[in-house]
Amino acid sequence: MATQQHFRTPPNTLGPDDLRVAATAFEAALVRFRQATTYITPHSARQALAFFVIDRALSGERDEARLRDEALRLLGIGGQVATP
């Protein structure tokens, strides 16, 4: 007879749903970044957005729009682009 095991997510990790939220927020921020006029290079922007989204997600943020908007504000492009 198989026993059912329950695993707790270790601290400082993201589960599948958490990763989906973070990935969706990151991709949405990249789309908005591409629409914005900025001096920031795409490589630097991707790196900054990724670090920010991961850090905030590990801190417990689970709102995709908030993650996206806060990441864009980090780059100084909060209100420059229209919402699609």
C-alpha positions as CSV (number, residue, x, y, z in Angstrom):
1,M,0.0,0.0,0.0
2,A,1.4,3.4,-1.0
3,T,1.6,6.0,1.6
4,Q,0.9,9.6,0.9
5,Q,3.6,12.1,1.6
6,H,3.1,15.8,2.2
7,F,6.0,18.1,1.5
8,R,6.2,21.6,2.9
9,T,7.7,24.2,0.7
10,P,11.1,25.2,2.2
11,P,11.6,28.9,3.1
12,N,12.9,31.1,0.3
13,T,11.4,29.0,-2.5
14,L,8.6,29.4,-4.9
15,G,6.0,26.8,-5.6
16,P,4.5,26.2,-9.1
17,D,1.7,28.7,-8.7
18,D,4.2,31.3,-7.3
19,L,6.5,30.8,-10.2
20,R,3.6,31.2,-12.7
21,V,2.7,34.5,-11.0
22,A,6.3,35.7,-11.1
23,A,6.9,34.6,-14.7
24,T,3.7,36.3,-15.9
25,A,4.6,39.6,-14.1
26,F,8.2,39.4,-15.5
27,E,6.9,38.9,-19.1
28,A,4.3,41.7,-18.8
29,A,7.0,44.0,-17.5
30,L,9.2,43.1,-20.5
31,V,6.4,43.9,-22.9
32,R,5.9,47.3,-21.3
33,F,9.6,48.0,-21.2
34,R,9.8,47.4,-25.0
35,Q,7.0,49.9,-25.5
36,A,8.7,52.6,-23.4
37,T,11.3,55.2,-24.4
38,T,14.3,54.7,-22.1
39,Y,18.1,54.8,-22.1
40,I,18.3,51.5,-20.3
41,T,19.7,48.6,-22.4
42,P,17.5,45.6,-22.8
43,H,20.0,43.3,-21.1
44,S,20.2,45.5,-18.0
45,A,16.4,45.9,-17.9
46,R,15.8,42.1,-18.1
47,Q,18.3,41.5,-15.3
48,A,16.9,44.3,-13.0
49,L,13.3,43.2,-13.7
50,A,14.2,39.5,-13.0
51,F,16.0,40.2,-9.7
52,F,13.3,42.5,-8.5
53,V,10.4,40.2,-9.4
54,I,12.1,37.2,-7.8
55,D,13.0,39.1,-4.7
56,R,9.5,40.5,-4.2
57,A,7.9,37.0,-5.0
58,L,10.2,35.4,-2.4
59,S,9.1,38.1,0.0
60,G,5.5,37.0,-0.4
61,E,4.0,39.3,-3.2
62,R,1.6,37.3,-5.3
63,D,-0.2,40.1,-7.2
64,E,1.0,40.0,-10.8
65,A,0.0,43.5,-11.6
66,R,1.7,44.9,-8.5
67,L,4.8,42.9,-9.2
68,R,4.9,44.2,-12.8
69,D,4.1,47.9,-11.9
70,E,6.7,48.0,-9.1
71,A,9.3,46.4,-11.3
72,L,8.7,49.0,-14.0
73,R,8.8,51.9,-11.4
74,L,12.3,50.5,-10.5
75,L,13.3,51.3,-14.0
76,G,11.6,54.7,-14.0
77,I,8.9,53.8,-16.5
78,G,5.9,53.5,-14.4
79,G,3.4,55.6,-16.3
80,Q,5.1,56.1,-19.6
81,V,3.3,53.3,-21.5
82,A,-0.4,52.7,-22.1
83,T,-2.1,49.7,-20.7
84,P,-2.7,47.2,-23.5
